[in-house]
Amino acid sequence: MKAFLDTSVLVAVFYGEHKHHIPSRALLERYEPDEVCCGAHSLFEVYATLTRMPGSLRASPEEALLFVESLRMNLTVIALTPEEAARTLTMAAATQVMGGSTYDAALAGCAEKADAEALYTWSLRDYQRLWPAVADRVRSPDSSSS
């Protein structure tokens, strides 16, 4: 797998006015569906984020679901088995991951499972700090090259 996209990238793809929309969308469009992936948990995070935004930015449940379905057609979704989830939690505990960062650790575990060449995120420091196995593969979408 060439690229793993975290939730911050996927949400930016949805919103045309998002400050990271252009590089995030270009990154997703650069790859064939079998070359780019995300974690299964990101589908829930994207849906939750889109449906809780303030005011006119809030997507309806139907709009959010339509976007999630389009993601499923344009990338590969990676899920951890129960054993992989247990190993990921063990690594998270060993690196002192706590609270909401646990979800980023789960996504890093998915990127590792996919053997992604790069993990793209707008939260670079979070992944570099919490998951040593993928730290050298963490990239910003605006620093990617063709």
C-alpha positions in Angstrom: 0.0 0.0 0.0 1.4 3.4 -0.9 -0.6 5.8 1.3 -2.6 5.7 4.5 -4.8 8.8 5.1 -5.9 9.6 8.6 -9.2 11.3 9.6 -7.8 14.8 9.4 -7.1 14.4 5.7 -10.4 12.7 4.9 -12.4 15.5 6.6 -10.5 18.1 4.7 -11.4 16.3 1.4 -15.1 16.8 2.2 -15.1 20.6 2.8 -14.2 22.7 -0.2 -13.6 25.7 2.0 -11.4 23.8 4.4 -7.9 25.3 4.5 -6.4 21.8 3.7 -9.0 20.8 1.1 -6.9 21.2 -2.0 -3.8 19.2 -1.0 -5.9 16.6 0.8 -8.2 16.0 -2.2 -5.2 16.0 -4.6 -3.5 13.4 -2.4 -6.6 11.1 -2.5 -7.0 11.5 -6.2 -3.4 10.7 -6.9 -3.8 7.0 -6.0 -5.9 4.1 -7.3 -8.2 2.6 -4.6 -5.8 -0.3 -4.1 -2.9 2.0 -3.4 -4.5 4.2 -0.7 -6.2 3.3 2.5 -7.6 4.4 5.8 -8.5 2.8 9.0 -12.1 1.4 9.5 -12.4 3.6 12.6 -11.8 6.7 10.4 -15.2 6.1 8.7 -16.9 6.6 12.0 -14.7 9.6 12.9 -15.5 11.3 9.5 -19.2 10.7 9.9 -19.1 12.0 13.5 -17.1 15.1 12.6 -19.2 16.0 9.5 -22.5 15.7 11.5 -21.3 17.7 14.5 -19.8 20.7 12.7 -21.4 24.1 13.7 -24.1 25.8 11.7 -24.0 25.7 7.9 -20.9 23.4 7.9 -22.9 20.6 9.5 -23.6 17.8 7.1 -26.9 15.9 7.4 -26.6 12.2 8.3 -27.5 11.4 4.7 -24.7 13.7 3.3 -22.2 12.3 5.7 -23.1 8.7 4.8 -22.9 9.5 1.1 -19.4 10.9 1.6 -18.3 7.9 3.6 -19.6 5.6 0.9 -17.6 7.5 -1.7 -14.5 7.1 0.4 -15.1 3.3 0.5 -15.2 3.3 -3.3 -12.0 5.3 -3.6 -9.7 3.7 -1.1 -9.1 0.4 0.8 -10.4 0.2 4.4 -8.1 -1.5 6.9 -9.5 -3.0 10.1 -7.5 -4.6 12.9 -8.3 -8.1 14.0 -8.9 -8.6 17.8 -5.3 -9.9 18.1 -3.9 -6.9 16.2 -6.0 -4.5 18.3 -4.5 -6.1 21.5 -1.0 -5.7 20.1 -1.7 -2.1 19.2 -3.0 -1.4 22.7 0.0 -3.0 24.2 2.3 -0.8 22.1 0.1 2.2 23.0 0.5 1.5 26.7 4.3 1.0 26.3 4.6 4.4 24.7 2.4 6.1 27.3 -0.5 6.8 24.9 -3.6 8.0 26.8 -7.1 9.3 26.2 -8.1 10.3 22.7 -4.6 9.6 21.3 -5.5 6.0 21.6 -7.6 6.3 18.5 -4.6 7.7 16.6 -2.6 4.7 17.8 -5.3 2.5 16.4 -5.0 4.2 13.0 -1.2 3.9 13.2 -1.7 0.2 13.8 -3.9 0.1 10.7 -1.2 1.9 8.7 1.4 -0.5 9.9 -0.9 -3.5 9.0 -1.3 -2.1 5.5 2.5 -1.7 5.3 1.8 1.9 4.0 4.8 3.7 2.6 3.5 6.9 4.0 0.9 7.9 6.7 -0.6 11.2 5.7 -2.0 13.5 8.4 -2.4 17.1 9.4 -1.4 16.1 13.0 2.2 15.2 12.3 3.6 15.4 15.8 0.9 13.2 17.3 1.8 10.3 15.1 5.5 10.8 15.3 5.3 10.8 19.1 3.0 8.0 19.7 3.8 5.3 17.2 7.6 4.7 16.7 7.0 2.0 14.1 5.5 4.5 11.6 7.2 7.7 12.8 9.5 7.8 9.8 6.6 7.4 7.4 4.5 10.3 8.7 3.9 13.0 6.1 1.8 16.1 5.6 -0.3 16.0 2.4 1.1 19.4 1.3 4.6 17.9 1.4 3.8 14.9 -0.7 5.1 14.5 -4.2 3.8 12.6 -7.2 
